[in-house]
């Protein structure tokens, strides 16, 4: 009887471990950030969102495995380092950008980069919405592309 109990306990332990490993391979934590995101809200400027980005919305491409970001600021392509620790996030490293002349008439690119530097944490809602947060205020919102 003892042998059957021990064997059953071992079998249950193995099944539990396998299930934990299987569920651990699903997207969780920082890996939810991975992918291409398109900006659809930015706080701060007194100019309407469509006035800041009349031709093209900024994008953010996140690669947590390589700890890098890239994208387009509505005019120029950019890339830089990514630091993620739990729900804390930072883009304060040197962000490299192309220097094309932007004829959109607004200062959307400057607002985008300045706001990106203020971000301290993030929240992914339903795998389709990325909120970038400064303190306790959502300053940028992206939709998954």
C-alpha positions in Angstrom: 0.0 0.0 0.0 2.9 2.4 0.8 4.5 1.7 -2.6 1.2 2.6 -4.4 0.9 5.8 -2.3 4.5 6.8 -3.1 4.2 6.0 -6.7 1.0 8.0 -7.0 2.6 10.9 -5.2 5.6 10.8 -7.6 3.3 10.6 -10.6 1.2 13.6 -9.4 4.5 15.6 -8.8 5.8 14.8 -12.3 2.5 15.8 -13.9 2.4 19.1 -11.9 5.9 19.9 -12.9 5.2 19.3 -16.6 2.1 21.5 -16.4 4.0 24.2 -14.7 6.7 24.1 -17.4 4.1 24.1 -20.2 2.3 27.1 -18.8 5.6 28.9 -18.1 6.4 28.8 -21.8 3.3 31.0 -22.7 3.7 34.7 -23.0 4.1 36.3 -19.5 5.8 39.2 -17.9 8.0 41.3 -20.1 7.5 39.1 -23.2 4.0 40.6 -23.5 5.8 43.7 -24.6 7.3 42.0 -27.7 6.0 43.1 -31.1 5.1 46.2 -33.0 2.9 48.8 -31.3 1.3 51.9 -32.9 0.8 55.1 -30.8 -2.8 56.2 -30.5 -2.6 58.6 -27.5 0.1 60.8 -26.0 -0.4 63.2 -23.0 0.9 66.7 -22.6 0.8 68.6 -25.8 -2.0 71.1 -26.3 -2.1 70.1 -30.0 -4.6 67.5 -31.1 -3.1 64.0 -31.7 -3.9 64.2 -35.4 -2.2 67.6 -35.6 1.0 66.1 -34.1 1.0 63.1 -36.4 -1.0 64.1 -39.5 0.7 61.6 -41.9 2.0 58.7 -39.9 1.6 57.6 -36.3 4.8 56.6 -34.4 5.6 53.0 -33.9 7.5 51.1 -31.2 9.0 47.7 -31.8 10.0 45.9 -28.7 12.4 43.0 -28.5 12.8 41.9 -24.9 15.2 39.0 -25.8 17.7 41.5 -27.3 16.8 44.3 -24.8 16.2 46.7 -27.7 13.6 49.0 -29.1 13.2 50.4 -32.5 10.5 52.0 -34.6 9.5 55.2 -36.4 8.8 58.5 -34.7 6.4 59.5 -37.5 9.3 60.8 -39.6 12.6 59.2 -38.6 13.6 55.6 -37.7 15.1 55.0 -34.3 16.6 52.3 -32.1 17.9 52.1 -28.6 18.3 50.0 -25.5 15.5 48.6 -23.4 15.6 48.0 -19.6 12.7 46.0 -18.1 12.5 44.9 -14.5 9.1 43.6 -13.6 6.7 46.3 -14.7 9.4 49.0 -14.5 10.7 50.1 -17.9 13.3 52.6 -19.2 14.2 54.0 -22.6 16.8 56.5 -21.2 19.8 55.0 -23.0 21.1 56.7 -26.1 18.4 56.5 -28.7 19.8 56.7 -32.2 17.7 58.2 -34.9 17.9 59.0 -38.6 17.9 62.7 -39.4 15.4 63.1 -42.3 13.8 66.5 -42.9 10.2 66.1 -41.6 7.7 68.1 -43.5 4.7 67.3 -41.3 4.7 70.8 -39.9 4.4 69.8 -36.3 6.7 68.9 -33.4 5.3 65.4 -32.9 8.7 63.7 -33.1 10.1 65.9 -30.4 7.1 65.3 -28.2 7.3 61.6 -28.8 11.0 61.3 -27.8 10.6 63.6 -24.8 7.6 61.7 -23.5 9.3 58.3 -24.1 12.2 59.4 -21.8 9.8 60.1 -18.9 8.3 56.6 -18.9 8.9 54.6 -15.7 6.6 51.6 -16.0 4.2 49.8 -18.3 1.0 47.8 -18.4 -0.2 45.5 -21.2 -4.0 45.2 -21.3 -5.5 42.2 -23.1 -2.4 41.7 -25.2 -3.6 44.5 -27.5 -3.0 47.7 -25.6 0.3 48.9 -24.2 0.2 51.8 -21.6 3.5 53.5 -20.9 3.3 55.2 -17.5 5.1 58.0 -15.7 4.6 57.7 -12.0 0.9 56.8 -11.9 -0.2 58.6 -15.1 -0.5 56.8 -18.4 1.4 59.2 -20.7 1.4 57.0 -23.9 -1.0 54.4 -25.2 -0.1 52.0 -28.1 -2.2 49.4 -29.9 -0.7 46.2 -31.2 -0.2 46.1 -34.9 
